[in-house]
Amino acid sequence: MGTVDEPRYPSISVNLSRSGMATQRTSILNVLFGHRIVVSSPPSRLGGDISQQVIGIQETLTFFEHKITFVCQPESPYHVGIIESTRKNSGASFISQDMTPTGISVNVSVPSGSAVWTNSAASPTDFPFDVIVGGERMTVTAITGTASPQTFTVTRAVNGVVKTHQNNDSIDLFDISYTGL
């Protein structure tokens, strides 16, 4: 836990009395110790989504406020790799078209005889996951097709790098998982 190289967010607070929180109120109140919470679309200065594990909960009720504060720690040390997953590619995949810095869809080819990537229809629980192309980390949110080439829908610049990619650039799984013992 102490060696995780990522920002720490020791507490994340939510004010449930805000009218904009009405639709999420039940979900927030059902969060328990050990659950993973994700802050989507935080301010750009904080980077991408914030993913934390809840290790404590504080609740404050006043006449004007209902505030929940989650005491947190990074949840990434609990990522466990899956051996023999179809998501693990052969390492020989490549993009089969040029990709502009704003493109969010790309065709990916796999050499003949190699396993294709999983797809959204067959394995929806496999998504999202991250890949790396030319130093740019992308989050794959969907894959269509069961044969090469497949179409990946991606979120760009997860690691702050965004650039043009060329036809035949390799694409690999960005593996930050650990094998459970």
N, C-alpha and C positions, 0 to 999 in steps of 0.2 A: 504493500500500500504506500509506503513512504517513498518509493522510487518512481511512482507514476509521474511522467513529465508532461503535465498539463495544468491549466489553471485550476485553482481551488475555489469552490463556492461553499463556504461553511454553512450558509443559511440562504434560503430562498423563500420570500414572503409573498403571499397572495391576499389581497383584500376582497373578501367575498361580498362585501356590501356594495361594491361597484355594480351598476346596472349591466355593464358589459360582461360580467362574470356569471350571469344567471344560467346560461346554457352549460357551463362547466362546473357549476356548484356541486352537483352530486358526485361527479368524477373526482373532484378535489377532496371532498369529504370522505371518499372511500380509499384514499391512499393510506397504506399501512407501512410499518417498519419493514425495511428490506425491499420495498417497491422501487422501481426505476421511475424517475420523473425527467421529462425533457422540456426545457424552455425553448420553444421554437421561435426563430427570427428575433433573437435579442439584438440590441444595438450593434451596428457593424464593428465598432471598436472592440467588441468582445469576441469576435470571430464567428464561428458557426453555432449550431445548436448546442445548448448546454445540457449534458446528460449526467445525472447524479443519482446516487442511491440514498434513500431516506434512512437515517439512523436515529432520528428523533423528531418529535412533532410538538410544537407549542401552539396553543390556541388562545386568542385574546378576544373577548367579547365586551363591548361597551355599548352605550346608547346609539352611537353613530358608526361603529366599526365592528366587523367580524373578520379578524385577521388570522390566517394560518401561516405559521413559519415552519418550514421543513429544515431540520438540521441534516446536512448532507456530507457525503464524501464521494470521490470519483467512483463511477461504476465500471469503468473500463477494465480494472483488474479481474473482473468476473466474466469477461468475454472468454468463452471456451470454444476452441476449434472443433470442427466436426470432421472426423476422418472419413475419407471416401465419399464426400459430398459431391454431387454433380456440379455444385457451384465452383469447386476448385477446378480451374481450367488446366489445360496441358502446358500453359506457359508459352504456347506458340501462337496465340491469337493476335490479330492485328486489325486495325481499323481499315475499312475498305473504301474510304472516301476522305477527301480533305474535310477538316472541321474548323470552322471559324471560331473566334473567341466567344461568340454569343450562341453558338449552336447547342441545342439541348437533346439532339437525337443523332445517333451515329450507327452506321452499319459495321458489324464486327464479323470477321471471317475467321474460320478455324481450318487448318490444313486437313486434307482428306485423311481419314483414319483416326483423327483426334476427336475426343468427346466435345460436343457443343456445350454451351453454358446452359444453366437452368433457365426456365422461362416463367413468366408471371402466372400463366394459366395453370401450369402443372404444379408449381411450388410457390404459392403466394407468401408463405411464411418465411421464405428465404430472402425477402426484400425488406428494407434496403440493405445494400452492402457497398463497399468502396472499391474502386479500381484506380490504377495509376497509368497515365499515358504521358510520356515525355516530361515527367516531373510534376504534372498536374494531377492532383487527387480529385476524383469525381465520385459522387454517390449515385449508384445505379438504383433507380426507383421502379423500373419495369424493363422486361425483355420480351419481345415478341418473336415468334418463329421457333421452329423445332429443328431446322437445318441451317447450315451455313449459307449465306450470311444471316445473322440475327440482328434485330434492331434494338439498341439500348436507348432508354430514356434516362438522362442524367441531370444531376445538379452539378454545376461547374464550380471550380475554384474553392473546393472545400478547404484546401490548405493555403489559400491566398494566392495561388499561382493560376493565371489564366493566359492562354496563348493559342495560336493557330497550330493545328496538328495536320500532318501530311498523310496521304494515302500510304498504307503499309507500316505506319508507326505501330509498335507493339503495345498491347493493352494487357495488363496483368492484374490479378487480384491484389488489392492492398490489404495485406493480412496483418491485423493487429491482435489476432486471437491467440490465446494460450491453450495448450492442451491440458485438460483436467486430468489429475492423477487419481 
